Amino acid sequence: MTFPYRPLFLFEADTATIFEIKRLDIQSTNPGHLYFWLYVDNASGQLSQLDFESMSTEDGEHLREFSQGQLRFTPAGGSFTPTDGAPALTLRTVMPPVLPAALETALFAFFA
């Protein structure tokens, strides 16, 4: 199943990729129905949804809190600190945030 979407953020690390999309095929006033943060383990290719809790911005740094960890980022890059005690990931910002074909295929499979 394919669907129209817009990638909003795309971050890469050696071991993982984190990205946010907005689905364009859903009409809803609930942001939870439209916006999705996803985490891809680069070794296994396994894609999982990050469970959004809150967001803020201070001095140009964005913060997103998920049940799985904390994402901090600026236009130059960021970090993801997992809540399970695993080492933090240093992230590179990909601009423009265009998903590679393999990642897009995994995205569509995830929502199928």
N, C-alpha and C positions, 0 to 999 in steps of 0.2 A: 504494500500500500504506500503510495507516495502522497504527499500533501504539500501545499505551499507553506513556506516558512521563511523567516528572515533570521540569519545568524546575527546576534548582537555583540557577543564577546567570544573570543577564542584564545585560549592559553595553552601552551605546550611546555612539557617538561620531558626529560629523557624517558621517564617511566609512565607518564600519564598525560592525557589531554582533558581539559575542562572547557566547556563551552555553554553558552546560553542561546536559546532560540526563542522566537515568538512565532507561534502557529498563526497563520493567516486565514485558515479555513474554519475557525471557530468564532462565533459571535457570542461574547460573554462580557459581563462587567467584572467578573471574578478573575483577578490576575493569575490565580492558580490554575485556571483552565487554559491560559494563553502562553505563559512564560515557563520555560523549563531549563534548569541547569542540569547538565549531564557530565558524568565522569567516565573516562575510558581508560582502562588499564591497557597500556600499549603492548605489553607482552602477550596477554591472552586475547586482547580485542574485546573483552567484556565491557559492555556499556551499562551504566546504572544511573538512576536519577538521584540527584542530590535533593534532600528534603529541606526546602527553604524555610528559614525561621525569621530572619530580619535583615535589614540593610541600613547602611548609613554612609555618609561621606564627610570627611573632615580634612581640611588643608589639602584638597586635591587627591586624597587617598580614599578609595572606595572599600567598604567592608561589607561582606556578605556572610551571614552566619547560617550554617546548615547543621542538621543533626549529625552529619558525618565529619564536619570540620569547619574551619574558618578560612575564607578567601579574602586576601588583601591585595589590592592592585591599583596601579596608576597606568597612564598610557604607555609607560616604558616597560612594565613587567609587574610581577607580583609573587605571592607565595600562597600555598595552601597547606594549612596545618591540620592534619587529621585528628579527630577526637579519640581515636583508638591508640594513641601513643606512637604511631609510626612516624618516621622522620618527615619533617616539612619538605614540601616540593618547591623548588625555585622555578617560577614560570616565566616564559617568554610570551609577550603579547604578539599575536598574529594580526596584522593589518593589511588589507581589509580582512574582516573575519569570514573568510570563505571556507566552507568545509571541503576537505579533500573527498574525492569520490568514494573511497572505502569508508570514510567516516559517515558520509551521507547515507550509504547503503546500510550501515549499522543503525543509524538513526531511524530510518524507515522500518527496518526489521524490529526495532525496539517497540515502536508504536503499533505494529501490525497486530 
